Amino acid sequence: MNRPLNRPLLLGLAALAVIAVFVVLLFRPSKQAEPTEQAAAEPQALYWYDPMMPDSHFDKPGKSPFMDMQLVPKYADAPAKTGTAQDDDGAFRIDPRVVQNLGVRLATVERQALTQRLLAAGVITVDEHRIEAVQVRAAGWVEQLAVRAVGDPVRRGQLLASVYSPELLAAQDEFLLAQRSGDASLKDASRARLALFGLGDAQIRRIAARGQAERRVEYVASNDGYVMELGARQGAMLSPGMTLFQIASLDTVWLAAELPEAQGAAIKPGDSASASVAAVPGEAFAGKVEYVYPELSGATRTVKLRIALQNPGARLRPGMYATVQLDGAARAEALTVPTEAVIRTGTRSVVLIAEDEARFRPVAVRTGVEVGERIEVLEGLKAGQQVVASGQFLIDSEASLRGALDRMSAPAAEPPPMADPHAGHVMPAEPVTDPHAGHEGHQP
């Protein structure tokens, strides 16, 4: 016959079993908690978008059907790490992966001394300082015309025309009588009268040496050049003050060039210039800015300037078109950035400062002269700062830069209330499309 077990012992064993089960359940890892905690640690993506076309939203990851780029997720609760976020100081953050996809290139704000070089077009003209008029001072007739066509070249001392003038013939007879009289005052007076009629010293000496008046008075060229104007023909009657010839020298010529109104202040008289013409390829003609005209052309809004060019061999001919490079005076060292880094909105100029690889801040700047690929910055930047040199408009599209620029001058507004992530999410107005739908043969 079996002996009954001790009742207190049975109660103790049962209590130990209950405690053991409780401990096992307490320390066993919960498999159901893992997805919840992981979901809390990893924010839920609102949608996916193409960095190059951020207005198109997709509800699944994959490749963009437009640019064949990997879609980027947009999160609701972590905008500073992915997507775009606006900071209180006007700066915004962009996912570094997006920045890389946009091909953003940075440049350094540097201090440089700029020498402004300008290009202009112009026309070769006659140097008006080298134009000479040959006029008669007594009535007469042209008995011999040695140069008979406009444009003919002439040499210094070359005979141009011979003129018969009764008044000049009488003045020569008076001069010869004064020479024979021995009266010094009469000699001087008669010589002065011939000079006033336009006779040169060589002619007067020749008349005195021969002792005979010359029927024809000769007119000769005083410089090398060409005939710009011919005022009489063979046998024509002349009156006092009538122009026989206008002769222009081509030892130097003028280049009449024009600059836009905005560049007119950069050039002043004495600045160096270099001109080239199609007729003499590969050769540059050096000169200097001789004069800047005080008036602005109302039709073309340009400033006209005159450049004096040396013309050896008379290879530069009036009427030729020329391209001129003008070198302005060197400016003092100033802060400069690449020209492409400046965004001109119409009312101001803005530069994007890269504070780190993902944070950008728009800054209004005041610009100065533009030389080549660099532009002077007078206010708004400091040396050594990094600015966005390319990709600004892609960043604008990604970060809604226009709104950030407007907030630079507008008073700070109250931030909109944060939406409750547990109260449900309302998708943007744009329809959410599946990147894999509607594109046959697309492989994400």
SVG drawing of the C-alpha trace seen along z (x, -y; Angstrom):
<svg xmlns="http://www.w3.org/2000/svg" viewBox="-6 -152 77 154">
<polyline fill="none" stroke="black" stroke-width="0.4" points="0.0,0.0 1.4,-3.4 2.0,-6.1 0.4,-9.5 2.8,-12.3 3.4,-15.1 0.9,-18.0 3.3,-20.8 5.9,-19.3 3.4,-19.2 2.5,-22.9 6.2,-23.9 6.8,-22.1 3.8,-23.7 5.0,-27.2 8.4,-26.5 6.9,-25.5 4.8,-28.7 7.9,-30.8 9.9,-29.1 7.2,-29.6 7.0,-33.3 10.7,-33.8 10.8,-32.2 8.0,-34.3 9.5,-37.5 13.0,-37.1 12.1,-35.6 12.6,-38.2 9.4,-39.4 9.3,-38.7 6.3,-41.0 8.1,-44.0 10.9,-44.0 8.9,-45.2 7.3,-47.9 10.6,-49.2 12.2,-48.9 9.4,-50.8 9.8,-53.5 13.5,-53.7 13.2,-53.9 10.8,-56.7 8.2,-55.8 8.7,-57.3 5.9,-59.5 6.8,-59.0 9.8,-58.6 10.8,-61.3 13.3,-61.9 16.0,-64.5 16.0,-66.0 12.2,-66.2 11.1,-66.6 7.5,-67.5 6.9,-63.9 6.1,-61.6 6.0,-57.8 4.7,-55.4 7.4,-52.8 11.2,-52.8 13.0,-52.1 14.5,-54.0 13.0,-57.1 11.2,-56.6 12.4,-60.1 16.2,-60.3 16.9,-56.6 18.1,-57.7 17.5,-56.0 14.4,-57.4 15.0,-59.2 12.7,-58.7 10.9,-61.7 10.4,-61.3 8.0,-63.1 9.8,-62.9 13.4,-63.3 13.6,-66.0 17.0,-67.2 18.6,-63.9 16.8,-63.1 15.1,-65.4 15.1,-69.1 14.6,-71.1 14.4,-74.9 16.3,-76.3 15.4,-79.4 18.3,-81.4 17.2,-80.9 19.6,-78.0 18.3,-74.7 19.6,-71.1 19.6,-68.7 20.4,-65.0 24.1,-64.6 23.1,-61.9 20.8,-64.3 23.6,-66.9 25.8,-64.4 23.1,-63.4 22.6,-67.1 26.3,-67.5 26.8,-70.5 30.2,-72.2 31.7,-74.5 34.1,-77.4 36.1,-79.4 35.7,-83.2 39.1,-84.6 40.7,-88.0 42.2,-89.0 43.3,-92.1 41.1,-92.3 42.3,-93.9 39.2,-94.6 39.6,-93.6 36.9,-94.6 36.2,-93.6 34.6,-96.1 34.0,-96.5 34.9,-99.6 35.7,-101.2 39.0,-102.5 38.7,-106.2 41.1,-109.0 43.1,-110.8 41.4,-114.2 44.4,-115.8 46.4,-114.8 44.0,-116.3 45.3,-119.4 43.4,-121.7 45.1,-123.4 43.3,-126.7 43.9,-129.5 44.2,-133.1 43.9,-135.0 41.6,-134.8 42.9,-132.9 42.7,-129.8 44.0,-126.3 46.4,-125.9 47.9,-122.6 46.3,-120.0 48.8,-117.3 46.5,-115.2 43.1,-114.7 41.3,-112.0 40.0,-111.5 42.0,-108.8 45.2,-109.3 48.3,-109.0 50.6,-112.0 54.1,-112.5 55.6,-115.3 56.8,-118.0 54.8,-116.6 53.3,-119.1 49.5,-119.3 48.5,-122.2 49.8,-125.3 47.6,-128.4 47.7,-131.6 46.7,-134.6 47.1,-138.2 47.2,-139.4 50.0,-137.0 51.9,-137.9 51.8,-141.6 52.9,-140.8 56.0,-139.0 56.9,-142.1 56.7,-144.3 58.9,-141.9 61.5,-142.0 61.4,-145.8 62.0,-145.9 64.9,-143.6 66.5,-146.0 65.8,-149.1 68.1,-148.0 65.6,-149.2 65.5,-146.6 62.0,-147.6 60.5,-147.3 62.2,-143.9 60.7,-142.6 57.3,-144.0 57.1,-142.5 58.4,-139.1 55.7,-139.1 53.0,-139.9 54.0,-136.9 54.0,-134.7 50.5,-135.9 49.4,-134.8 50.5,-131.3 53.9,-131.1 56.5,-129.0 60.0,-130.0 61.5,-127.8 59.3,-129.6 60.2,-133.0 63.9,-132.2 63.7,-130.8 61.9,-134.0 64.6,-136.2 67.4,-134.1 66.0,-134.2 65.0,-137.8 61.9,-137.0 58.2,-136.6 56.7,-133.2 53.4,-133.1 52.2,-130.0 52.2,-129.6 52.8,-126.0 50.9,-124.3 52.7,-121.2 51.9,-118.6 53.3,-119.2 52.9,-115.6 52.5,-112.1 48.9,-111.0 46.0,-110.7 43.5,-113.1 40.2,-113.1 38.6,-115.9 39.2,-117.5 37.7,-121.0 38.7,-122.1 39.3,-120.7 41.7,-121.5 41.1,-125.1 38.6,-125.9 38.3,-129.5 39.3,-130.0 38.2,-132.5 39.9,-133.4 39.2,-130.8 38.3,-128.0 39.6,-124.6 41.7,-122.9 42.5,-119.7 42.0,-118.0 44.9,-115.6 44.9,-113.1 47.9,-111.4 47.7,-107.7 50.8,-107.5 48.3,-107.2 44.6,-106.3 41.7,-106.4 39.6,-103.5 36.1,-104.6 34.8,-102.0 31.8,-101.8 31.3,-100.2 28.0,-99.4 26.9,-102.0 27.7,-99.8 31.3,-99.4 31.9,-103.0 33.3,-104.1 36.0,-101.3 38.0,-103.0 39.7,-106.4 42.1,-108.2 45.6,-106.7 44.5,-103.1 46.2,-100.7 44.4,-99.0 45.1,-96.3 43.2,-96.1 43.0,-93.4 41.5,-93.4 40.5,-90.7 42.7,-92.1 45.8,-91.5 45.2,-88.2 47.4,-87.3 48.8,-90.8 47.8,-93.2 48.1,-96.9 48.9,-98.6 47.4,-102.0 46.0,-104.0 42.6,-105.5 43.0,-109.1 39.5,-110.4 36.2,-109.3 33.3,-111.2 31.2,-113.0 27.9,-112.0 26.0,-108.7 24.4,-107.4 20.7,-107.4 19.9,-104.8 22.5,-102.2 23.1,-103.2 26.8,-103.0 29.8,-105.2 32.0,-106.2 35.7,-106.3 38.6,-107.2 41.8,-105.1 44.9,-106.3 46.7,-103.5 50.1,-103.5 49.8,-102.5 53.2,-101.5 52.9,-100.8 49.4,-102.2 48.0,-98.7 45.0,-100.0 42.6,-101.7 39.7,-103.9 36.4,-101.9 37.9,-98.6 36.1,-96.9 38.3,-96.0 38.0,-94.2 39.7,-95.9 40.7,-94.7 40.9,-97.3 42.9,-97.0 41.5,-99.1 43.6,-100.1 44.2,-97.4 41.8,-97.6 42.7,-97.1 42.4,-93.6 38.8,-92.6 36.7,-89.5 35.7,-87.6 33.6,-84.6 32.9,-82.8 30.4,-84.7 28.1,-81.6 27.9,-81.5 25.7,-84.7 22.0,-84.3 20.4,-87.5 16.7,-87.7 16.1,-91.0 16.0,-93.1 19.1,-91.7 22.0,-89.3 22.2,-86.1 24.9,-83.6 24.5,-80.2 27.0,-79.6 27.8,-76.0 28.3,-75.7 28.9,-72.0 28.2,-69.1 24.5,-69.2 23.7,-72.7 23.3,-75.8 22.3,-79.4 21.3,-82.1 23.0,-85.4 22.3,-88.7 25.5,-90.3 26.4,-93.5 28.5,-93.0 31.0,-95.1 32.9,-94.7 32.8,-91.5 36.1,-90.4 36.2,-87.2 34.8,-84.4 35.2,-86.2 33.0,-88.9 33.8,-91.3 31.7,-91.1 31.6,-94.3 29.4,-93.1 27.9,-89.9 30.8,-87.4 34.2,-86.8 37.4,-85.3 37.6,-81.6 33.9,-80.8 32.6,-78.1 29.9,-79.0 27.8,-77.0 29.3,-77.5 27.0,-75.2 23.7,-73.4 22.1,-76.4 18.8,-76.0 18.7,-72.3 19.1,-73.1 16.4,-75.8 14.0,-73.2 14.9,-70.7 14.8,-73.1 12.2,-75.6 14.8,-78.3 12.5,-81.1 10.6,-80.8 13.9,-80.9 15.0,-84.0 11.7,-85.7 12.1,-85.0 15.5,-86.8 13.7,-90.2 10.3,-89.2 9.7,-89.2 9.9,-85.8 6.5,-84.0 5.2,-81.5 6.0,-78.0 3.0,-75.9 1.8,-73.4 3.4,-69.9 1.0,-67.3 0.3,-64.4 2.1,-61.4 -0.4,-59.1 -3.5,-60.9 -3.0,-59.8 -1.1,-61.2 -2.5,-63.2 -0.5,-62.8 0.4,-65.8 -1.9,-67.2 0.1,-65.6 -1.1,-62.1 1.2,-59.4 2.2,-57.2 4.0,-53.9 7.3,-54.2 6.8,-50.7 3.3,-51.3 2.7,-52.8 6.3,-52.2 6.6,-49.0 9.9,-47.2 11.0,-49.3 13.3,-47.5 13.8,-49.1"/>
</svg>
